[in-house]
Amino acid sequence: MIPRKRIVPSLFVYSAMLFLAGAARAAEEGGASSSAAPTELFKWINFTVVAAILIWLFGKVLPPIFRARAEKISATITKATGAKAEADRKLREAEHRLAQLEEEVRGLREQAQREIAAEAERIHALAKFDVEKIGVAAKSEIQAAERAARIELKALAAKLAVDGAESLLAKQLTPQTQDALIEGFVKTLQGSPN
């Protein structure tokens, strides 16, 4: 890039060269067309002025625009490079996970089978404990029912025995037997030391 301090003198040099070239051409043509020479000279001067303005304008205005555009493009390229690197990293990570997915699935299946076996064993042990508990409870209930039945049976036997004895006694106990028993009892009472 040409520094600004060198642009202005360069413009003057180029303008002077163009002016001299135009003057030389006009001198060559001589006086053949004397009215065309001033017109031709003004065209060259006009061209030199417009060219100098355009060169000065491009030298002053365009470099900052080009610089800003170059910086923007550079920043975009840097950002895109970073995004590409991140995408590449994520792609490698995804490929790594995908490669290990089969192993993870196998591990999860093995863990699930171990958990299922442990749960089945726990349920089996719990069921066995419940069966034993129910057996003990049933045995206790049977023993309690057996005791209650024995007590009831003894009570019934005693009642039947008493009822039978009472009816037998009622049949065998006549008023004479009763009198004899009472006399015998009274005699035993009289014979006792008290």
C-alpha positions in Angstrom: 0.0 0.0 0.0 1.3 3.5 -0.9 1.5 6.0 2.0 -0.6 9.1 1.7 2.4 11.4 1.7 3.6 9.8 -1.5 0.2 9.8 -3.2 -0.1 13.6 -3.6 3.4 14.2 -5.1 2.8 11.2 -7.4 -0.5 12.7 -8.6 1.3 15.9 -9.5 4.0 14.0 -11.4 1.4 12.0 -13.3 -0.6 15.2 -14.1 2.5 17.0 -15.3 3.4 14.1 -17.5 0.0 13.9 -19.0 0.0 17.6 -19.6 3.4 17.5 -21.3 2.3 14.5 -23.4 -0.8 16.5 -24.4 1.3 19.5 -25.2 3.8 17.5 -27.2 1.0 15.9 -29.2 -0.5 19.3 -29.9 2.9 20.6 -31.0 3.3 17.7 -33.4 0.1 18.3 -35.1 1.3 21.9 -35.4 -0.9 24.5 -36.6 -3.1 22.3 -38.7 -5.9 22.5 -36.5 -5.4 25.5 -34.3 -9.0 25.5 -33.0 -8.9 21.8 -32.0 -5.7 22.3 -30.0 -7.2 24.3 -27.1 -10.2 21.9 -27.0 -7.8 18.9 -27.0 -5.7 20.6 -24.3 -8.8 21.2 -22.1 -9.8 17.6 -22.5 -6.5 16.5 -21.2 -6.5 18.9 -18.4 -10.0 17.8 -17.5 -9.0 14.2 -17.7 -5.9 14.8 -15.5 -8.0 16.7 -12.8 -10.7 13.9 -12.8 -8.0 11.2 -12.6 -6.2 13.1 -9.8 -9.4 13.4 -7.8 -10.3 9.8 -8.3 -6.8 8.7 -7.4 -6.8 10.9 -4.3 -10.3 9.7 -3.4 -9.4 6.0 -3.8 -6.2 6.6 -1.9 -8.0 8.3 1.0 -11.4 6.6 1.3 -10.8 3.0 0.0 -7.9 1.9 2.2 -9.9 2.1 5.5 -12.8 0.4 3.8 -10.6 -2.3 2.5 -8.8 -2.6 5.8 -12.1 -2.9 7.7 -13.4 -5.5 5.2 -10.1 -7.5 5.5 -10.4 -7.4 9.3 -14.0 -8.5 9.1 -13.1 -11.4 6.7 -10.2 -12.3 8.9 -12.4 -12.3 12.0 -15.0 -14.4 10.2 -12.3 -16.9 9.0 -11.0 -17.1 12.6 -14.5 -17.7 14.0 -15.2 -20.3 11.3 -11.9 -22.0 12.1 -12.9 -22.1 15.7 -16.4 -23.4 14.9 -14.9 -26.0 12.6 -12.5 -27.1 15.3 -15.4 -27.4 17.8 -17.5 -29.3 15.3 -14.5 -31.7 14.6 -14.1 -32.2 18.4 -17.8 -32.9 18.8 -17.7 -35.3 15.8 -14.8 -37.2 17.3 -16.6 -37.3 20.7 -19.7 -38.6 19.0 -17.8 -41.2 17.1 -16.1 -42.3 20.3 -19.4 -42.6 22.1 -20.9 -44.5 19.2 -18.0 -46.9 19.3 -18.5 -47.4 23.0 -22.3 -47.7 22.7 -22.2 -51.4 22.1 -20.0 -52.0 25.1 -22.3 -49.7 27.2 -25.4 -51.6 26.1 -23.7 -55.0 26.9 -22.7 -53.6 30.3 -26.3 -52.4 31.0 -27.7 -55.7 30.0 -25.3 -57.6 32.3 -26.2 -55.2 35.1 -29.9 -55.6 34.5 -29.5 -59.4 34.5 -27.6 -59.2 37.8 -30.3 -57.0 39.3 -33.1 -59.3 38.0 -31.3 -62.3 39.5 -30.8 -60.5 42.8 -34.4 -59.4 42.9 -35.6 -62.9 42.1 -33.4 -64.3 44.9 -34.8 -61.6 47.3 -38.4 -62.4 46.3 -37.7 -66.2 46.7 -36.1 -65.6 50.2 -39.0 -63.4 51.1 -41.6 -65.9 49.9 -39.8 -68.7 51.9 -39.8 -66.5 55.0 -43.5 -65.8 54.5 -44.2 -69.5 54.1 -42.3 -70.3 57.3 -44.1 -67.5 59.1 -47.5 -68.7 57.9 -46.5 -72.3 58.9 -45.6 -71.1 62.4 -48.8 -69.1 62.7 -50.9 -72.0 61.4 -49.2 -74.4 63.8 -49.8 -72.0 66.7 -53.5 -71.6 65.6 -53.8 -75.4 65.4 -52.3 -75.8 68.8 -54.5 -73.1 70.3 -57.6 -74.7 68.6 -56.5 -78.1 69.9 -56.1 -76.8 73.5 -59.4 -75.0 73.2 -61.0 -78.2 71.9 -59.5 -80.3 74.7 -60.6 -77.8 77.3 -64.1 -77.8 75.8 -64.0 -81.6 75.5 -63.0 -81.9 79.2 -65.7 -79.5 80.2 -68.2 -81.4 78.1 -67.0 -84.7 79.5 -67.2 -83.3 83.0 -70.7 -82.0 82.4 -71.8 -85.3 80.9 -70.2 -87.1 83.8 -71.9 -84.9 86.3 -75.2 -85.2 84.4 -74.8 -88.9 84.2 -73.8 -89.3 87.8 -76.7 -87.0 88.8 -79.2 -89.0 86.8 -77.7 -92.3 88.1 -77.8 -91.0 91.6 -81.3 -89.8 91.2 -82.3 -93.3 90.0 -80.4 -95.0 92.7 -81.0 -92.6 95.5 -84.3 -93.4 97.0 -85.6 -91.6 100.1 -84.5 -94.5 102.3 -81.0 -94.5 100.8 -80.9 -90.7 101.4 -81.9 -91.1 105.0 -79.3 -93.8 105.5 -76.6 -91.7 103.9 -77.5 -88.7 106.1 -77.4 -90.8 109.2 -74.1 -92.3 108.2 -72.7 -88.8 107.7 -74.0 -87.5 110.9 -72.4 -90.5 112.8 -69.1 -89.8 111.2 -69.4 -86.2 112.3 -70.2 -87.2 115.9 -67.3 -89.6 116.0 -64.8 -87.0 114.9 -62.8 -85.3 117.7 -63.9 -81.8 116.8 
